[in-house]
Amino acid sequence: MASETEITEFTLNIEILVAQKKTSYTDAIILYCESLGMEPEVAAQLVSGSIKAKIKREAEELHLLPKPKSKKLPVKPSRT
């Protein structure tokens, strides 16, 4: 089981990679794993909730996951 310190350090390193390389979170995790010789299965235990949410958002934008339904009613244009 990963410690809170390990998860925090992993999250910071992924955020840095995303900013520096201008890449997706998924690609940043893969790059990080390759640089350390870490198996992706090990990295999966270190992914924080905030990173999971960002990966989900990226997947929705790429249409790999369905976007959540909007809770707002559609607005019809007014007739003038």
Backbone torsions as a table, in degrees:
resi	resn	phi	psi	omega
1	MET	NA	134.7	-178.3
2	ALA	-78.4	142.8	178.2
3	SER	-82.6	163.0	178.9
4	GLU	-61.2	-35.6	178.6
5	THR	-65.4	-42.6	178.7
6	GLU	-64.4	-41.2	179.4
7	ILE	-65.3	-43.4	179.1
8	THR	-63.0	-44.6	179.7
9	GLU	-63.8	-43.1	178.2
10	PHE	-60.7	-46.7	-180.0
11	THR	-59.2	-45.5	179.0
12	LEU	-61.8	-43.1	179.4
13	ASN	-63.8	-38.8	178.5
14	ILE	-67.6	-43.6	178.1
15	GLU	-60.6	-39.6	177.9
16	ILE	-64.4	-45.5	178.4
17	LEU	-60.5	-43.6	179.8
18	VAL	-60.3	-44.3	-178.7
19	ALA	-68.8	-44.1	-177.0
20	GLN	-71.5	-44.8	-174.5
21	LYS	-90.6	-8.6	-177.3
22	LYS	52.7	51.1	-176.2
23	THR	-122.9	172.8	178.6
24	SER	-77.0	165.3	179.0
25	TYR	-66.6	-38.6	178.8
26	THR	-62.5	-46.3	179.2
27	ASP	-64.9	-37.3	178.7
28	ALA	-63.6	-40.1	178.3
29	ILE	-64.6	-42.3	179.4
30	ILE	-64.4	-44.2	177.3
31	LEU	-59.8	-43.7	-179.7
32	TYR	-62.5	-44.6	178.5
33	CYS	-61.2	-44.8	179.8
34	GLU	-63.0	-39.1	-178.4
35	SER	-67.1	-28.4	-179.8
36	LEU	-101.8	-6.3	-175.1
37	GLY	69.9	30.3	-177.8
38	MET	-93.8	139.4	175.6
39	GLU	-73.7	139.8	178.3
40	PRO	-57.2	-29.8	178.3
41	GLU	-63.1	-34.6	177.5
42	VAL	-70.4	-42.7	179.9
43	ALA	-62.6	-32.7	-179.3
44	ALA	-58.4	-31.1	179.1
45	GLN	-74.1	-16.3	-176.6
46	LEU	-100.3	-5.9	-176.9
47	VAL	-74.6	122.2	-178.9
48	SER	-80.8	168.9	178.9
49	GLY	-61.1	-36.6	-179.8
50	SER	-67.8	-37.9	178.1
51	ILE	-69.2	-40.3	177.7
52	LYS	-59.0	-42.3	179.9
53	ALA	-64.3	-38.7	179.8
54	LYS	-69.8	-37.9	176.8
55	ILE	-65.5	-41.0	178.6
56	LYS	-61.8	-43.8	179.6
57	ARG	-62.3	-42.5	177.4
58	GLU	-61.1	-42.1	-179.8
59	ALA	-65.2	-37.8	176.8
60	GLU	-65.0	-41.1	179.4
61	GLU	-66.2	-30.3	177.9
62	LEU	-89.1	5.1	-179.8
63	HIS	61.6	29.8	173.8
64	LEU	-87.1	-22.7	174.5
65	LEU	-129.5	148.9	176.9
66	PRO	-69.8	141.4	176.4
67	LYS	-73.1	145.7	178.3
68	PRO	-65.8	147.2	178.8
69	LYS	-67.3	139.9	177.3
70	SER	-72.9	142.8	179.2
71	LYS	-88.4	-5.3	-179.9
72	LYS	-88.5	147.2	175.2
73	LEU	-77.2	145.8	178.5
74	PRO	-66.2	143.8	-179.8
75	VAL	-101.5	124.5	177.9
76	LYS	-88.3	140.9	177.7
77	PRO	-64.4	142.2	179.8
78	SER	-76.9	149.2	178.7
79	ARG	-91.4	123.3	177.8
80	THR	-124.0	NA	NA
